Amino acid sequence: MKISRSARIVIYVVLIVAILFSFFPMAWMLTSSLKPENEIYSDPPTWIPQTFTTRNFSDLFDKFNFAILTRNSVIISVSVVVISLVIGAMAAYGFSRYKFTGSNILLGGLLLTRMITPSSLVVPLFSIMETLGRLNKLDSIIVGVAVLNLPFVVWMLKPFFDELPREVEEAGEIDGLSPVSVFWRISVPLAAPGLFTVLLFSFIAGWVDLLFGMSFSTVPEAMPLTVGLMQMQTGYKIYWGAMMAGGIYLTLPTFLLALIFQQFLVKGMRSGF
């Protein structure tokens, strides 16, 4: 269907307004992070800082342990990626290639888990981690995020494996490859775009997690960056400058990843849903 010029103009205007509206909080956070503390509270507020400062960013590492928190978030995110790729890919391949009694019910059950409120998982997982003595440990947060992320990964990867030509896998079996070798040496490389999409989504899921980090950790040695931002709100003061700088610091990696690899994200969303 051909779209008229006037309709196209209206669509562009709506999209531009939506983009500006979406970027406004980020732009305000960036300008606030470059203001001294007294200017943040100025009335009327200033859009462009009258005095530029990078003190808020240096305070992240000098006062709020962001070096340790960054290390923790990287460990959590990378671990979630590894767990999601390995377990999620094998599960998705199994659902795609091997039909068994109740497979569709089990696959539907995985989808139903996405309808469960994440906060409802905190209490049982907290009890398990407390029994195992893993509270205030990074692995407790990793398990929580991975458990929540795996059903999403399986449902996203299954369509990628469904689209792979079975003839290539059958040729590998004829050449003497075992089913496991066919999976790792043939199917996984062919599904690389889907796996890369899952890698990005899983990294973001681990990087921005707040629920499990806030529930399972109370010491900086086991806190991710998101919980570190929450620590800037005390009963006596809110460190707005450092919080704005921390928000930029936390958001920038995911924003750049989404911007650089947006084509993979769009393809993954279209194929996975």
C-alpha angles and dihedrals in degrees: 000000000000116000117219121238094248092051090049091052091051091050092050092049092050091048093048091050091048091050093049091047091050094048096045095086091048092049092048091048090051095050092045091052089059095051127092115247096258093053092053089064095044119129118244093032118238122229097200114044113249089206118031117214137170093197092108091060094047090049089061090070099029099049110013105044094241092158090063093039091051091051090051094049092049091051092048094047096046092046092050089050093052094047092045095048097046102040096029094049093049092047093047091048091049092052090046099048107025120056116195137163109293095009093128091047091050091048090050089049089058089054091050090057088065088063092059114100107250091225089063089066094056098078098050093042091047090053091049094048092046091052091049092045093239100127113124088026126114093230091066090059092044092054092048094051093042093051090052093044102045099076089052090050094050093051092047096049099042094075090052091055091044090059095052114105110251090208091073092053091046089052089054091051090050088054089057103264118148119233089258092051091047089054097048100034101037114014098042096052091047091051092050095121090055093045091050090052090051089048091057095045092046093049090051091048091055095041097053099036113131104156100068094033091054093044101045104035134060101161128070091238089068102031125107123218094265092061089045089060090053089054089065089073109077133167090258106036145007112219095217097172094052091041091055091047090048090051091054091046092050096044100044099075094050092043092052093046092050091046096048097042100031092127091061091047093051092047091049093050092049094047096039096051 
